[in-house]
Amino acid sequence: MAVSKININTDSELRTKVQSVLDDLGLDISTAVNIYFKQIVYKEAIPFEISKSKVIDLKQAKLGGWEGKIFMSPDFNEPMEEFKEYME
Protein backbone atom coordinates (compact mmCIF):
# COMPACT_ATOMS: atom_id res chain seq x y z
CA MET A 1 0.00 0.00 0.00
CA ALA A 2 1.44 3.33 -1.06
CA VAL A 3 1.34 6.06 1.56
CA SER A 4 0.23 9.58 0.71
CA LYS A 5 0.99 12.55 2.94
CA ILE A 6 -1.72 15.16 3.60
CA ASN A 7 -1.13 18.55 5.21
CA ILE A 8 -4.12 20.02 7.03
CA ASN A 9 -4.40 23.56 8.37
CA THR A 10 -6.48 23.88 11.52
CA ASP A 11 -6.88 26.14 14.52
CA SER A 12 -4.23 25.45 17.18
CA GLU A 13 -6.77 25.39 20.00
CA LEU A 14 -8.96 22.92 18.10
CA ARG A 15 -5.97 20.66 17.43
CA THR A 16 -5.06 20.67 21.13
CA LYS A 17 -8.62 19.74 22.13
CA VAL A 18 -8.81 17.00 19.50
CA GLN A 19 -5.44 15.59 20.54
CA SER A 20 -6.58 15.47 24.17
CA VAL A 21 -9.68 13.46 23.27
CA LEU A 22 -7.73 11.15 20.98
CA ASP A 23 -5.09 10.59 23.69
CA ASP A 24 -7.87 9.41 26.00
CA LEU A 25 -9.01 7.03 23.25
CA GLY A 26 -5.48 5.77 22.62
CA LEU A 27 -5.40 7.17 19.07
CA ASP A 28 -3.19 9.61 17.25
CA ILE A 29 -4.46 12.18 14.75
CA SER A 30 -3.25 10.20 11.73
CA THR A 31 -5.16 7.08 12.83
CA ALA A 32 -8.30 9.11 13.56
CA VAL A 33 -8.18 10.76 10.11
CA ASN A 34 -7.68 7.36 8.46
CA ILE A 35 -10.71 5.98 10.34
CA TYR A 36 -12.71 9.00 9.17
CA PHE A 37 -11.60 8.52 5.54
CA LYS A 38 -12.44 4.80 5.65
CA GLN A 39 -15.93 5.62 6.92
CA ILE A 40 -16.40 8.08 4.03
CA VAL A 41 -15.49 5.33 1.57
CA TYR A 42 -17.63 2.71 3.36
CA LYS A 43 -20.72 4.91 3.62
CA GLU A 44 -20.06 6.85 0.41
CA ALA A 45 -20.95 9.95 2.41
CA ILE A 46 -19.77 12.06 5.31
CA PRO A 47 -20.29 9.70 8.29
CA PHE A 48 -22.32 12.19 10.34
CA GLU A 49 -25.08 14.70 9.77
CA ILE A 50 -24.02 18.17 8.67
CA SER A 51 -26.61 20.86 9.32
CA LYS A 52 -27.06 24.38 10.53
CA SER A 53 -26.84 24.86 14.27
CA LYS A 54 -30.18 24.57 15.99
CA VAL A 55 -31.15 26.95 18.73
CA ILE A 56 -32.05 24.82 21.74
CA ASP A 57 -34.63 26.07 24.20
CA LEU A 58 -32.65 26.48 27.41
CA LYS A 59 -35.71 25.34 29.36
CA GLN A 60 -35.20 21.91 27.86
CA ALA A 61 -32.07 20.19 29.15
CA LYS A 62 -30.20 18.05 26.64
CA LEU A 63 -29.71 14.46 27.82
CA GLY A 64 -26.89 12.08 27.01
CA GLY A 65 -25.25 11.59 23.65
CA TRP A 66 -28.41 11.43 21.57
CA GLU A 67 -27.44 14.57 19.63
CA GLY A 68 -30.32 16.73 20.77
CA LYS A 69 -33.00 14.12 20.13
CA ILE A 70 -34.00 13.60 23.76
CA PHE A 71 -35.10 16.49 25.92
CA MET A 72 -36.53 16.82 29.39
CA SER A 73 -40.02 18.20 29.49
CA PRO A 74 -40.21 21.56 31.25
CA ASP A 75 -43.28 20.13 33.01
CA PHE A 76 -42.54 16.65 34.39
CA ASN A 77 -46.27 15.96 34.79
CA GLU A 78 -47.06 16.64 31.14
CA PRO A 79 -46.12 13.14 29.85
CA MET A 80 -48.05 11.54 32.72
CA GLU A 81 -51.14 13.59 31.88
CA GLU A 82 -50.91 12.48 28.26
CA PHE A 83 -50.59 8.88 29.40
CA LYS A 84 -53.61 9.19 31.70
CA GLU A 85 -55.65 10.63 28.82
CA TYR A 86 -54.51 7.74 26.61
CA MET A 87 -55.57 5.19 29.24
CA GLU A 88 -59.07 6.67 29.66
C-alpha positions in Angstrom: 0.0 0.0 0.0 1.4 3.3 -1.1 1.3 6.1 1.6 0.2 9.6 0.7 1.0 12.5 2.9 -1.7 15.2 3.6 -1.1 18.6 5.2 -4.1 20.0 7.0 -4.4 23.6 8.4 -6.5 23.9 11.5 -6.9 26.1 14.5 -4.2 25.4 17.2 -6.8 25.4 20.0 -9.0 22.9 18.1 -6.0 20.7 17.4 -5.1 20.7 21.1 -8.6 19.7 22.1 -8.8 17.0 19.5 -5.4 15.6 20.5 -6.6 15.5 24.2 -9.7 13.5 23.3 -7.7 11.2 21.0 -5.1 10.6 23.7 -7.9 9.4 26.0 -9.0 7.0 23.3 -5.5 5.8 22.6 -5.4 7.2 19.1 -3.2 9.6 17.2 -4.5 12.2 14.8 -3.2 10.2 11.7 -5.2 7.1 12.8 -8.3 9.1 13.6 -8.2 10.8 10.1 -7.7 7.4 8.5 -10.7 6.0 10.3 -12.7 9.0 9.2 -11.6 8.5 5.5 -12.4 4.8 5.7 -15.9 5.6 6.9 -16.4 8.1 4.0 -15.5 5.3 1.6 -17.6 2.7 3.4 -20.7 4.9 3.6 -20.1 6.9 0.4 -20.9 9.9 2.4 -19.8 12.1 5.3 -20.3 9.7 8.3 -22.3 12.2 10.3 -25.1 14.7 9.8 -24.0 18.2 8.7 -26.6 20.9 9.3 -27.1 24.4 10.5 -26.8 24.9 14.3 -30.2 24.6 16.0 -31.1 26.9 18.7 -32.0 24.8 21.7 -34.6 26.1 24.2 -32.7 26.5 27.4 -35.7 25.3 29.4 -35.2 21.9 27.9 -32.1 20.2 29.1 -30.2 18.0 26.6 -29.7 14.5 27.8 -26.9 12.1 27.0 -25.2 11.6 23.6 -28.4 11.4 21.6 -27.4 14.6 19.6 -30.3 16.7 20.8 -33.0 14.1 20.1 -34.0 13.6 23.8 -35.1 16.5 25.9 -36.5 16.8 29.4 -40.0 18.2 29.5 -40.2 21.6 31.2 -43.3 20.1 33.0 -42.5 16.7 34.4 -46.3 16.0 34.8 -47.1 16.6 31.1 -46.1 13.1 29.9 -48.1 11.5 32.7 -51.1 13.6 31.9 -50.9 12.5 28.3 -50.6 8.9 29.4 -53.6 9.2 31.7 -55.6 10.6 28.8 -54.5 7.7 26.6 -55.6 5.2 29.2 -59.1 6.7 29.7 
